[in-house]
Every structure is written in C-alpha cells, then in structure tokens.
C-alpha cells in the first residue's frame, strides 16, 4: 500500500492527471477500434487489405491458385511457434503502421530481408517434397543442388501475386468482383468505374 501511495500524484495534481489519463485511454481505444487492431490477431486475408495500399496484393492473391491452400499469414509469418508468429506480426504491423501514417509507403511494395527469409522458409515448409525429393526435382536442371541458394520466386515469379505490385495497377488485373469490393476504398472504386466508363465511351 505504501508503494501505491508513493505513486499517487500530490492532491492538487490528481484531477488533471485523472483527466489526462482518461484522454490517453480514450484516444488509445479509439485508435484500436479505427485501426481494427483486434482483426490482426486473426488469419483472415481481408485483414491485410485494411490498409488500402495492400489491395493489389489481396486482389492478385484472390485470383491465384494459392487462395485455396494458403492465407497471407501462411506465407508471410513464421510458423515455427505461436510466440515467434505473433512477435513477428507485432513488429511488422508496427512498422507498416508507422510507414502508412507518415505517408511513406512506396508505389511498389517489396519485402524486407526479414520477410524474404520468412517467405522462403514457408515455401520450403509447404513444398518440402518438391525441393528435397530428387525424383521430383529431376525435371529442373540443377534444382536439387541449388534449392537452398536461390529464392523460390527467382523461377516462380508469378506465384501467387502475379506481376502486379502497385496500387495504380489493380484495374489491369481483371475486374474487382463483389467479394473483393469491400476491401477497396470508395475513392478507388469510383476512379476505376470512371476509368472503365471513359474507355467504353472511346471504344464506342
């Protein structure tokens, strides 16, 4: 109890401190709700599209063969253990949030070295037979010997996001259907519709 008393501010400061703490708590809760923070604990791929700059990645994944077998976290988050998984998600999430809030996101999004290592590890984890069984690797020259020296996407460049990596290029990857629509911000949907209308008008 004596330790608790020592932590208390002087009587004349208690009301201002209480108001300040209330304001900080309220702003924190507001930020958590607005950023949909709880959703990041899940493995739902739509969570990645909470940030509109990730719409191309979500849309291209939706149109890939990986959609039936792997979510974003299956590839981009360590799967060794739960602690490592959520520690990586927290570190990556804070970095992404800071970049987005400071408006420092690049037009072309590329993985950092830590992300490259995780994705490569998960490629091998899921496709272990193909990269370790000499009988399955025989059709690709030097595949068995070089499997740990090259990244999987050196050869498999179109998996699973295709060659589309920029926000402005989403419209070139086919139409965004109703299932994807909820992940696309209104201003982008409006822009895509106007762009399509202009094209149709010119064609007529």
Secondary structure, 3 states (H helix, E strand, C coil): CHHHHHHCCCHHHHHHHHHHHHHHHHHHHHHHHHCCHHHHHCCCHHHHHHCHHHHHHHHHHHCCHHHHCCCHHHHHCCCCCHHHHHHHHHHHHHHHHHHHHCCCCCCECCCCHHHHHHHHHHHHHHCHHHHHCHHHHCCCCCHHHHCCCCCHHHCCCCCCCCCCCEHHHHHHCCCCCHHHHCCCCHHHHHHHHHHHHHHHHHHC
